[in-house]
Amino acid sequence: MKSAQTEETSAATKPARAEHNGPRKGKARPSKYQRHPKNPFRPGSSYGLIFDILATRKDGIGRDELINLIRKENGKDVKRVAYDLSIILSARESPASARHRSCRDGFWIRRQYHHYTMMLA
């Protein structure tokens, strides 16, 4: 059994809970990658960041380097970055080919093993 004094002490030392007011609605952090004019994704989104990074590399980029750049820019872990990247990489063969439903039209990715190059429509 706890004594009344220890219950009062533990209740007094607990920090107050912050109220939850729904999802965070802060502004997106500015990226060091300039937004491409044909980027179909929301500004500040992970998909938009991946699009902008691929668009700045005209000769393409390796998978490991791309994952590291994305991680540094948005702070996600490798697992979540790999998922976001797989959505963008689902755009294959042509600008209107079958792709993941979250991946927008207007571009496609040329793959050469683990080297990716963005092709714009």
C-alpha positions as CSV (number, residue, x, y, z in Angstrom):
1,M,0.0,0.0,0.0
2,K,1.2,3.5,-0.8
3,S,1.0,6.2,1.8
4,A,-1.0,9.3,1.2
5,Q,2.3,11.4,1.3
6,T,3.9,9.4,-1.6
7,E,0.8,9.7,-3.8
8,E,0.7,13.5,-3.2
9,T,4.5,13.8,-4.0
10,S,4.3,11.8,-7.2
11,A,1.2,13.7,-8.4
12,A,3.0,17.0,-7.7
13,T,6.1,16.1,-9.6
14,K,4.4,14.8,-12.7
15,P,4.6,17.3,-15.6
16,A,1.3,18.6,-16.9
17,R,0.1,17.0,-20.1
18,A,0.1,19.3,-23.2
19,E,-3.3,19.6,-24.9
20,H,-3.5,17.8,-28.2
21,N,-5.0,20.1,-30.8
22,G,-4.9,17.8,-33.8
23,P,-2.2,17.5,-36.4
24,R,0.8,19.9,-36.5
25,K,0.1,22.8,-38.8
26,G,3.5,24.4,-38.9
27,K,5.2,25.7,-42.0
28,A,7.5,23.4,-43.8
29,R,11.2,23.9,-43.2
30,P,12.9,25.6,-46.2
31,S,14.9,23.0,-48.2
32,K,18.3,23.7,-49.7
33,Y,17.0,22.2,-52.9
34,Q,15.2,24.6,-55.1
35,R,11.6,23.6,-56.0
36,H,11.4,22.4,-59.6
37,P,8.6,24.1,-61.6
38,K,7.2,20.7,-62.7
39,N,7.1,19.2,-59.2
40,P,3.5,17.9,-58.8
41,F,3.8,17.2,-55.0
42,R,2.9,19.4,-52.1
43,P,5.7,21.8,-51.0
44,G,7.6,20.5,-48.0
45,S,6.5,16.9,-48.5
46,S,9.0,14.0,-48.7
47,Y,7.8,13.1,-52.2
48,G,8.4,16.7,-53.3
49,L,11.9,16.6,-51.7
50,I,12.8,13.4,-53.6
51,F,11.5,14.9,-56.8
52,D,13.6,18.1,-56.3
53,I,16.7,16.1,-55.5
54,L,16.3,13.9,-58.6
55,A,15.5,16.9,-60.8
56,T,18.8,18.7,-59.7
57,R,20.9,15.7,-60.8
58,K,20.7,15.6,-64.6
59,D,23.1,12.7,-64.8
60,G,21.3,10.7,-62.1
61,I,22.2,9.6,-58.6
62,G,23.0,6.4,-56.8
63,R,20.5,4.9,-54.4
64,D,22.7,5.1,-51.3
65,E,23.7,8.7,-52.0
66,L,20.0,9.6,-52.6
67,I,18.9,8.0,-49.3
68,N,21.6,9.8,-47.4
69,L,20.6,13.2,-48.9
70,I,16.9,12.6,-48.1
71,R,17.7,11.6,-44.5
72,K,19.9,14.7,-43.9
73,E,17.2,17.0,-45.3
74,N,14.0,15.7,-43.6
75,G,15.4,13.7,-40.6
76,K,13.5,10.5,-41.3
77,D,15.1,7.0,-40.7
78,V,16.2,4.7,-43.5
79,K,13.0,2.6,-43.4
80,R,10.7,5.6,-43.9
81,V,12.9,7.1,-46.5
82,A,13.1,3.8,-48.4
83,Y,9.3,3.7,-48.4
84,D,8.9,7.3,-49.8
85,L,11.6,6.5,-52.4
86,S,9.8,3.4,-53.5
87,I,6.6,5.5,-54.2
88,I,8.5,7.8,-56.5
89,L,10.4,5.0,-58.1
90,S,7.1,3.3,-59.1
91,A,7.0,5.7,-62.0
92,R,8.6,3.6,-64.8
93,E,8.8,3.4,-68.5
94,S,6.7,6.5,-69.5
95,P,5.1,9.6,-68.0
96,A,1.7,8.0,-67.8
97,S,2.6,4.4,-67.0
98,A,1.1,2.3,-64.1
99,R,2.4,3.6,-60.8
100,H,1.5,3.7,-57.1
101,R,-1.6,5.8,-56.5
102,S,0.3,8.4,-54.4
103,C,2.8,8.9,-57.3
104,R,1.6,11.7,-59.6
105,D,1.9,11.8,-63.4
106,G,4.2,13.9,-65.5
107,F,7.6,12.2,-65.0
108,W,9.2,8.8,-64.9
109,I,12.4,7.3,-63.5
110,R,15.0,5.6,-65.6
111,R,16.7,2.9,-63.6
112,Q,20.1,1.4,-64.2
113,Y,20.7,-1.0,-61.4
114,H,20.9,1.3,-58.3
115,H,21.3,4.5,-60.4
116,Y,18.2,6.7,-60.9
117,T,17.6,9.4,-63.5
118,M,14.5,11.5,-63.7
119,M,12.8,12.0,-67.1
120,L,10.3,14.8,-67.3
121,A,7.4,14.8,-69.8
